[in-house]
Amino acid sequence: MLTIDHDSPLSAFEAQERQREHYRGLPDDLRPLAIGREPEYPLLRTEMSPTPMAFATGVFWFDGRNWRITEGLAARIESDERFRLADTGIRFCLRPFE
């Protein structure tokens, strides 16, 4: 699951330059869904990489039992006090549907 929070500090220009880090640790069988193919929406494409990838403030996957955050995104959040898990946009996905 890819999330985008347009108001997040993870979506700032300097953060966009480090987009590839958000995908580190994503299982190999899921990577082609977000990396190496043209995103459907130009807004979700980052020009920071020669390989097309969807722009995301959060990269998560379900392992059959639990939702997981990628190693790269978790490390980025832990290493920079400007970022929090809430900045990924995950709160929107976890709220009850009405």
Secondary structure, DSSP 8 states (H G I E B T S, - for coil): -EE--TTSGGGSHHHHTTHHHHTTT--TTTGGGTBSS--SSGGGB-SSSSS-BB--SEEEEE-SS-EEE-HHHHHHHHH-TT--GGGGTHHHHHS---
